[in-house]
Amino acid sequence: MFKRMIPIFICLLLVSAIPAKAEMNKGNRLWQDESIYSIMIDRFNDGDTKNDLGVNTREPLAYNGGDLQGIIDKLDYIQSMGFTAIRLTPIFANAQNGYHGYWVTDFYKVDEHFGSLETFKQLVKEAHKRKMKVLLDFVTNNVAKSHPWVSDAGKQNWFHPKKSTVNWNNQQEAENGWVDGLPDLNQENPEVKQYLLDAAKWWMKETNIDGYTLPEVNYVPLSFWKDFSAAMKQEKADFFLMGIPAKATVIDVKSYRNAGLDTVLDFTRSQELRKVFAATNQPLPEEYTDAVNDQSVNVTVNFLDTENTARFTRDIVKKRQFPGTRWKTALTYLFSTPGIPFIYYGTDIALNGGEVPDNRQPMNFRAEKELIDYISKISELRNQLPSLTRGTFEMLYNQNGMMIYKRIYKGETTVIAINNTTKSQKVTLTTDQLEGGKELRGLLNGDLVRSHNDQYVLIIDRDISELYVLAEKTGINIPFIASLMLVVVLFLVFLLFILKRRNRTIVD
């Protein structure tokens, strides 16, 4: 009985620490309020062994057994970490060994290794029951070599002439070349464009998904994305479109947003963040310290790795650092700065891995829970405090790995302190930076800093982060003390219950 009540006590303690001003319910959710758990279907969880066709878990380039039912079975696990959306790699029928989903042979059929259309519909339905959104990869750049169109004499103009790309920074070459020898679709052909638009709208209407992630977005012409975006938004105004560039090239992110996409993953920014958080004593680049006062125009995506990059854990290990600690620090930043946290499956267990396919190892649900618990904690705070998703951003301090910034939204102020250095740090905030005469209440580690002479002196131990809310000064925190007393009383009741039960057993 007592064990079952522990989560209730923890919730009471957390709620008592959050000021009454904090908006506990944001009402109508915006996409910037979401947090996304990104899943490679084949490598996540095997929920239906009946579709384990040619599965070989020892072969990283073969199907490993993960499927749609496996994701359904783990929705509660994902939700328990605080994630509000999932993103799936392509589910379309693929060529042999197309475990990743990018060798499409039929745009209207679910790959037999993953399940059925009905199973996918059930997945979307179950996610929506939990108020979680579903994003699906939609492939537009190429098809499998074995796709029927490739051998169809009447569809030869559906593809660009076979040619490898030599200079990936040449946009025309990147758009027309056959990536990895895969037949490159000619989206400027009206028939091809219409086919892709029709297929995309069909999946949207048929399955009620909430958005598309668009792989190799920079290998497809901007003119196509303008038409694609317009067509999707016409069907569903809040349908989310996220471009995922090929990581090897630097692109103009703004041009794709101007074409109608809601956001595009910025791999240049991601690489910079990996350098900062894989080790200690690294300052945040100046371009990420500028004040941000309007979060309504464009949505940034905060991420460190994807299915096409080496795992961030690999960077940490190379620096001879402890993965759990470095991940906690990095996740605090990802979940508390403007943008949508986009977390690749396996982050929750600090999964290691190099380049493809080593970065796509199977998920392990029997791993140690410390990092999972931390993600749950930082997610819960992000979901409760609107300033962390909609607030302005201002960097207050940034020196060699010690950073402090504040977020403000409708009277709610949060201050985030991250010590990514090898020593304890002491930083004084003045009234120029933060309103005086109040107190900072720490929600991650329980720190409390009261204003003294209109200054706040923050002392943060190494490898520790704290997320504060600015609140009126209090004497004794009555709700907090009451919660502690309740824990003690219930524990004593529990002990009395055990003692009485033992006495009865002895008498009998």
C-alpha positions as a printed Julia matrix, in Angstrom:
508×3 Matrix{Float64}:
  0.0     0.0     0.0
  2.72    2.45    1.03
  4.75    1.87   -2.14
  1.71    2.65   -4.27
  1.29    5.98   -2.49
  4.87    7.19   -2.97
  4.17    8.76   -6.41
  1.27   10.69   -4.82
  3.6    12.14   -2.18
  6.13   13.17   -4.83
  3.41   14.94   -6.84
  2.27   16.8    -3.7
  5.82   17.98   -3.05
  6.33   19.12   -6.64
  3.02   20.96   -6.85
  3.66   22.7    -3.53
  6.92   24.1    -4.93
  5.4    25.67   -8.04
  4.07   29.2    -7.53
  0.34   29.75   -7.95
  1.0    32.06  -10.9
  2.24   29.19  -13.06
 -0.31   28.18  -15.68
 -0.76   24.46  -15.14
 -2.84   24.05  -18.29
 -1.81   25.8   -21.47
 -5.23   25.26  -23.06
 -4.93   25.07  -26.82
 -1.59   23.41  -27.49
  0.78   24.89  -30.03
  3.42   22.85  -31.8
  6.1    24.6   -29.77
  4.48   23.07  -26.67
  5.17   19.53  -27.94
  8.1    17.23  -27.3
  8.83   14.5   -29.84
 10.14   10.96  -29.34
 11.6     9.8   -32.65
 11.36    6.07  -33.45
 12.95    3.83  -36.05
 10.14    1.27  -36.18
 12.2    -1.85  -36.91
 14.59   -1.22  -34.01
 12.17   -0.23  -31.25
  9.98   -3.1   -30.04
  8.71   -6.41  -31.47
  5.05   -6.6   -30.51
  3.85   -9.14  -33.07
  6.09  -12.11  -33.87
  3.74  -13.19  -36.68
  5.27  -10.58  -38.99
  8.9   -11.5   -38.2
  9.6   -12.4   -41.82
 13.29  -13.02  -42.46
 14.19  -11.29  -39.21
 17.82  -11.53  -38.13
 18.62   -9.64  -34.94
 22.35  -10.27  -35.39
 22.44   -8.51  -38.76
 22.36   -4.69  -38.51
 21.35   -4.35  -42.19
 18.38   -6.72  -41.95
 14.95   -6.51  -40.35
 15.23   -6.89  -36.58
 11.54   -7.34  -35.78
 10.28   -4.0   -34.49
  6.72   -3.22  -35.6
  3.68   -1.0   -35.13
  2.17   -3.23  -32.44
  5.41   -2.91  -30.52
  5.01    0.87  -30.5
  1.39    0.58  -29.36
  2.59   -1.6   -26.49
  5.07    1.09  -25.41
  2.92    4.22  -25.75
  2.4     4.35  -21.99
  6.17    4.13  -21.5
  6.74    7.03  -23.91
  3.97    9.08  -22.34
  5.32    8.4   -18.84
  8.5    10.25  -19.83
  6.38   13.29  -20.69
  6.58   13.14  -24.48
  3.55   14.54  -26.27
  4.27   13.31  -29.81
  5.97   10.45  -31.62
  7.69   10.5   -34.98
  7.99    7.32  -37.04
 10.33    6.42  -39.88
  8.48    5.42  -43.11
  5.91    2.63  -42.84
  5.43    2.1   -46.6
  6.15   -1.24  -48.29
  9.87   -1.55  -48.9
 12.32   -3.61  -50.93
 14.22   -6.51  -49.37
 16.16   -5.45  -46.26
 14.52   -2.03  -46.33
 14.2    -2.09  -42.54
 14.69    1.71  -42.41
 11.72    2.4   -44.68
 13.45    4.47  -47.36
 13.38    1.92  -50.22
  9.72    2.38  -51.1
  7.99   -0.07  -53.47
  4.37    0.96  -52.77
  3.24    4.31  -51.39
 -0.21    3.0   -50.45
  0.74   -0.14  -48.54
  2.14   -0.75  -45.06
  5.32   -2.84  -45.05
  4.42   -6.42  -44.1
  7.2    -6.5   -41.5
  5.54   -3.66  -39.59
  1.92   -4.78  -39.6
 -1.2    -3.63  -41.41
 -3.01   -0.41  -42.22
 -5.51   -1.26  -39.48
 -2.69   -1.64  -36.95
 -1.34    1.76  -37.92
 -4.78    3.33  -37.57
 -5.02    1.75  -34.14
 -1.63    3.2   -33.22
 -2.77    6.7   -34.17
 -6.03    6.19  -32.28
 -4.24    4.97  -29.14
 -1.79    7.87  -29.3
 -4.61   10.38  -29.62
 -6.36    8.79  -26.62
 -3.27    9.76  -24.66
 -3.31   13.26  -26.21
 -0.15   12.42  -28.13
  0.39   13.47  -31.75
  1.78   11.28  -34.51
  4.27   12.37  -37.18
  5.12   10.1   -40.09
  8.08   10.17  -42.47
  6.91   10.73  -46.04
  9.5     9.88  -48.71
  9.53   12.12  -51.81
 13.08   12.0   -53.18
 13.42    8.47  -54.53
 12.05    4.95  -54.68
 13.54    1.46  -54.48
 15.38    0.03  -57.47
 12.7    -2.67  -57.57
  9.76   -0.24  -57.69
  7.46   -1.12  -60.66
  7.82    2.41  -62.06
 11.53    1.87  -62.72
 10.85   -0.87  -65.33
  7.76    0.84  -66.74
  8.62    2.21  -70.2
  5.85    4.79  -69.88
  7.28    6.26  -66.69
 10.9     6.83  -67.56
 10.34   10.58  -67.44
  9.22   10.17  -63.82
 12.92    9.96  -62.93
 15.97   12.1   -63.47
 18.61   10.5   -65.73
 20.81    8.11  -63.74
 23.74   10.08  -62.46
 25.71   10.19  -59.22
 26.13   13.47  -57.37
 29.71   14.68  -57.18
 29.29   18.09  -55.56
 26.63   17.93  -52.85
 26.84   21.7   -52.36
 25.63   22.2   -55.93
 21.86   22.36  -55.46
 21.01   21.18  -58.97
 23.28   18.14  -58.62
 21.85   17.36  -55.18
 18.27   17.51  -56.49
 18.87   15.46  -59.64
 21.45   12.88  -58.53
 20.68    9.27  -57.6
 21.5     9.07  -53.88
 23.06    5.68  -53.05
 22.07    4.51  -56.54
 18.33    4.91  -55.83
 16.09    6.08  -58.71
 15.64    9.83  -58.2
 12.07   11.09  -58.67
 11.5    14.05  -60.98
  9.15   16.17  -58.87
  9.0    18.8   -61.62
  7.05   16.3   -63.72
  3.37   17.24  -63.05
  2.35   13.57  -62.89
  4.97   12.76  -60.27
  4.09   15.81  -58.23
  0.39   15.01  -58.32
  0.98   11.37  -57.38
  2.99   12.36  -54.31
  0.46   15.01  -53.28
 -2.42   12.55  -53.65
 -0.61    9.85  -51.65
  0.29   12.3   -48.89
 -3.31   13.55  -48.64
 -4.61    9.96  -48.64
 -2.53    8.98  -45.61
 -3.54   12.16  -43.82
 -7.26   11.55  -44.34
 -7.18    7.76  -43.96
 -5.2     7.58  -40.73
 -5.71   10.98  -39.05
 -2.0    11.61  -38.5
 -0.89   15.05  -37.31
  2.08   15.81  -39.53
  4.87   14.68  -41.82
  8.61   14.64  -41.39
 10.24   15.0   -44.79
 13.6    13.21  -45.25
 16.24   14.56  -47.66
 14.23   17.76  -47.93
 17.17   19.54  -49.57
 17.31   17.01  -52.42
 13.86   18.07  -53.6
 13.13   21.44  -55.34
 11.71   24.31  -53.29
  8.97   24.7   -55.9
  7.68   21.24  -54.98
  7.67   22.07  -51.26
  5.61   25.2   -51.9
  2.95   23.12  -53.64
  3.21   20.3   -51.11
  2.88   22.62  -48.12
 -0.08   24.46  -49.63
 -1.87   21.19  -50.41
 -1.37   19.75  -46.9
 -2.35   22.95  -45.1
 -5.46   23.24  -47.24
 -6.56   19.83  -45.97
 -5.65   20.53  -42.35
 -4.46   23.98  -41.29
 -2.44   22.83  -38.25
 -0.86   19.85  -40.05
  2.83   19.97  -39.11
  5.6    19.76  -41.71
  9.18   19.2   -40.57
 12.0    19.04  -43.09
 14.95   16.73  -42.39
 17.96   17.6   -44.57
 20.69   15.22  -45.55
 23.16   15.92  -42.76
 26.22   16.14  -45.01
 25.26   19.51  -46.52
 24.7    23.02  -45.16
 21.38   24.48  -46.27
 19.49   27.75  -46.02
 16.9    26.78  -43.43
 14.88   29.97  -43.97
 14.24   29.2   -47.63
 12.43   25.97  -46.72
 10.41   27.72  -44.05
  9.5    30.36  -46.62
  8.33   27.54  -48.89
  5.72   26.64  -46.29
  7.39   24.09  -44.02
  6.87   24.72  -40.31
 10.44   23.89  -39.41
 13.64   22.27  -40.67
 16.23   20.41  -38.61
 19.39   22.5   -38.41
 22.31   20.08  -38.35
 24.87   22.88  -38.14
 23.33   24.02  -34.87
 23.09   20.44  -33.65
 26.79   19.83  -34.26
 27.68   22.97  -32.3
 25.55   21.83  -29.36
 27.17   18.4   -29.44
 30.59   20.05  -29.06
 29.36   22.1   -26.1
 27.72   19.3   -24.14
 29.85   16.23  -24.94
 32.54   17.57  -22.6
 32.89   20.24  -19.91
 34.08   23.88  -19.82
 32.74   24.66  -23.3
 31.01   28.04  -23.77
 27.77   28.25  -25.7
 28.35   29.98  -29.08
 27.25   33.62  -29.17
 24.63   33.01  -31.85
 22.68   30.87  -29.35
 22.78   33.48  -26.58
 20.8    36.26  -28.26
 17.51   37.33  -26.68
 14.41   35.87  -28.34
 11.17   37.76  -27.83
  8.82   36.21  -30.39
  8.27   32.47  -30.57
  5.2    32.64  -32.8
  6.86   33.02  -36.2
  9.11   29.99  -36.58
  9.49   26.83  -34.54
 13.01   25.59  -33.84
 13.72   21.92  -33.23
 16.22   21.09  -30.48
 18.06   17.83  -31.17
 21.48   16.22  -30.89
 21.23   13.07  -33.0
 18.99   11.21  -35.45
 18.85    7.9   -37.3
 21.36    9.35  -39.79
 24.03   10.57  -37.37
 26.33    8.93  -34.88
 24.81    8.8   -31.42
 25.58   11.73  -29.11
 26.64    9.11  -26.57
 29.5     8.21  -28.93
 30.81   11.8   -28.7
 30.63   11.63  -24.91
 32.51    8.34  -24.73
 35.22    9.67  -27.04
 35.73   12.53  -24.58
 35.99    9.96  -21.76
 32.99   11.4   -20.0
 30.13    9.66  -18.17
 27.14    9.46  -20.58
 24.4     9.79  -17.95
 25.77   13.06  -16.57
 26.46   14.65  -19.94
 23.03   13.62  -21.26
 21.26   15.15  -18.24
 23.0    18.45  -18.81
 22.27   18.45  -22.53
 18.63   17.45  -22.04
 18.12   20.29  -19.56
 19.19   22.68  -22.3
 17.07   21.01  -25.0
 13.93   21.03  -22.85
 14.28   24.57  -21.49
 15.3    26.67  -24.5
 12.92   27.88  -27.25
 11.91   25.07  -29.6
 10.64   21.51  -29.74
 12.77   18.8   -28.09
 13.3    16.06  -30.69
 14.71   12.99  -28.94
 15.93    9.91  -30.82
 14.84    6.58  -29.32
 17.54    5.11  -27.1
 18.49    8.48  -25.65
 16.51    7.38  -22.59
 19.09    4.65  -21.97
 22.12    6.55  -23.37
 22.36    4.05  -26.24
 25.76    4.19  -27.93
 26.52    3.84  -31.63
 28.64    5.18  -34.46
 27.57    5.9   -38.01
 24.78    4.02  -39.84
 23.83    1.25  -39.08
 25.6     1.15  -35.69
 23.42    4.08  -34.53
 20.27    1.99  -35.1
 20.76   -0.71  -32.48
 17.7    -2.33  -30.86
 16.11   -0.6   -27.88
 16.63   -2.2   -24.47
 13.75   -1.75  -22.04
 15.58   -3.43  -19.17
 18.14   -0.66  -18.86
 18.92    1.37  -15.73
 16.19    3.94  -15.02
 18.11    6.98  -13.78
 18.16    8.82  -17.11
 14.54    7.86  -17.85
 13.51    9.36  -14.51
 15.39   12.57  -15.28
 13.71   12.92  -18.68
 10.36   12.4   -16.96
 11.15   15.12  -14.44
 12.37   17.77  -16.9
  9.49   16.94  -19.27
  6.92   17.36  -16.52
  8.26   20.8   -15.68
  8.24   21.79  -19.34
  4.66   20.61  -19.7
  3.59   22.54  -16.58
  5.39   25.84  -17.14
  4.3    27.79  -20.25
  7.35   30.06  -20.0
  9.51   27.08  -21.03
  7.65   26.64  -24.33
  6.22   30.06  -25.18
  8.35   32.48  -23.21
 10.95   34.99  -24.27
 14.59   33.95  -23.93
 17.44   36.0   -22.52
 20.94   34.78  -21.69
 22.07   36.21  -18.34
 25.45   34.51  -17.99
 27.6    32.41  -20.31
 31.16   31.61  -19.28
 33.07   28.44  -20.21
 30.24   25.99  -19.64
 28.34   27.86  -16.91
 25.16   29.32  -18.36
 22.13   31.04  -16.87
 19.14   32.22  -18.88
 15.59   33.29  -18.19
 12.23   32.7   -19.88
  9.2    34.97  -19.34
  5.58   34.39  -20.33
  2.52   36.25  -19.01
  4.03   37.09  -15.66
  5.71   33.71  -15.18
  9.52   33.84  -15.0
 11.78   30.81  -15.0
 15.54   30.91  -14.57
 17.64   27.99  -15.76
 21.16   27.47  -14.44
 23.38   24.84  -16.07
 26.84   24.12  -14.68
 28.65   22.19  -17.38
 32.05   22.83  -15.84
 34.45   20.87  -13.63
 34.01   23.15  -10.59
 31.23   24.63   -8.45
 30.21   28.03   -9.75
 28.96   31.16   -8.0
 27.05   33.72  -10.06
 25.34   36.88   -8.82
 22.28   38.17  -10.66
 21.36   41.84  -10.25
 18.13   43.78  -10.6
 19.16   44.65  -14.15
 18.78   40.96  -14.92
 16.03   39.86  -12.55
 13.39   41.64  -10.49
 14.57   42.05   -6.91
 12.83   41.41   -3.61
 11.67   37.91   -4.51
 12.98   34.36   -4.36
 14.02   31.66   -6.81
 12.53   28.24   -6.07
 14.43   25.31   -7.58
 12.22   22.6    -9.03
 14.87   20.11  -10.16
 16.99   19.88   -7.02
 15.05   21.9    -4.47
 17.43   24.87   -4.23
 16.04   28.11   -2.77
 17.67   31.5    -3.42
 16.21   34.6    -1.77
 16.94   38.11   -2.95
 19.39   39.93   -0.68
 20.11   43.61   -1.34
 18.25   43.09   -4.62
 20.71   40.42   -5.71
 20.45   36.66   -6.18
 23.55   34.61   -5.44
 23.41   31.26   -7.22
 25.83   28.54   -6.16
 25.65   25.55   -8.5
 27.73   22.4    -8.05
 29.55   20.94  -11.05
 27.49   18.78  -13.41
 24.3    20.1   -11.81
 21.41   21.99  -13.4
 18.61   23.81  -11.63
 15.36   25.21  -12.95
 13.97   28.02  -10.82
 10.67   29.86  -10.79
 10.64   33.47   -9.59
  8.12   33.91   -6.79
  7.17   36.18   -3.91
  9.23   35.69   -0.78
  7.77   33.32    1.75
  8.55   32.59    5.36
  7.64   29.01    6.06
  6.47   27.12    3.01
  3.25   25.81    4.54
  2.18   23.47    1.67
  5.66   21.96    1.51
  5.85   21.4     5.28
  2.32   19.97    5.28
  3.27   17.54    2.55
  6.31   16.39    4.5
  4.22   15.92    7.62
  1.69   13.91    5.63
  4.46   11.61    4.42
  5.67   11.08    8.0
  2.16   10.44    9.35
  1.32    7.94    6.64
  4.63    6.19    7.17
  3.9     5.86   10.89
  0.44    4.51   10.13
  2.03    2.01    7.8
  4.47    0.89   10.53
  1.63    0.48   13.05
 -0.27   -1.57   10.5
  2.73   -3.88   10.03
  3.28   -4.23   13.8
 -0.38   -5.09   14.45
 -0.33   -7.59   11.63
  2.82   -9.21   13.06
  1.28   -9.39   16.57
 -1.83  -11.1    15.22
  0.34  -13.62   13.41
  2.25  -14.4    16.65
 -1.0   -14.76   18.65
 -2.53  -17.05   16.04
